[in-house]
Amino acid sequence: MTKNIGGTERIIRAVVGAALILAFFLNMDGQYSWLYLLGIIPLATAAIGWCPPYAILGINTCKTKN
């Protein structure tokens, strides 16, 4: 697993993931509040720096040093 997510995108994914998880805890009574737990996915991909769909599609936003 080589990193395929750049620094800016990792920050955005972490913020979005954390916001969705926070929304889950703030709105636990809602009928579809469990959907907020999908925030785990962008949070995890931001933490490891690798996105499986990017690997399948050949996308790489990570800048590597030559």
N, C-alpha and C positions, 0 to 999 in steps of 0.2 A: 504494500500500500504506500505509494508515493503521494505526497501532498498535492492536491489539485485545487485547493481553495486559497485565494489570496488574502492578505491581511485585512483589507477593508471589508471584504465580503464576510470574513470570519467575525468581525465586530458586529456587522449588521445581523448576521444569523444569531449571534449570542444575545443581542438586545431583543430581537423578535421572539426568540425562544423563551427568554426570561419573562418577557411581557405576557406571553400566552400562559405560562405557568402561574404567574402572579394573578392573572385574570381568573384562572381556575379557582384559586384559593379565595378570591374576593366574591366569586359567584358560584358557590358550590350547590346552591339550591336550584339552579336553572336546569331545564329539561335536557339540554345538549351541552352542559358545562364540561362533560368529559372530553369533548372535542378540543378543549384548551390544552389537554395533556399531549396533544400532537406537537406542542412546543418542545417536547423532549428531543424530537428529531433534529431541528435546526441547532439546538443547543449541543447535542452530541456531535454533529458534523463540524460545528465550530470548534469544539474541544479537540477533536482528533485531526482536523484539517483535511479530511478526505470525504468526498461525497460519492457514493456508489453510482447514482445516475450520471454524474459527470464522467466517471471512469468508463461507463458503458458507451456514452456518446462521444468520448474523446475530447471533452472540454477541460481546459486547464486555465484557471485565472491566477495561479500562483506564479509570481515572478521568480525565476531561478537565476542565480549568478553564473556567468560563463567562466 
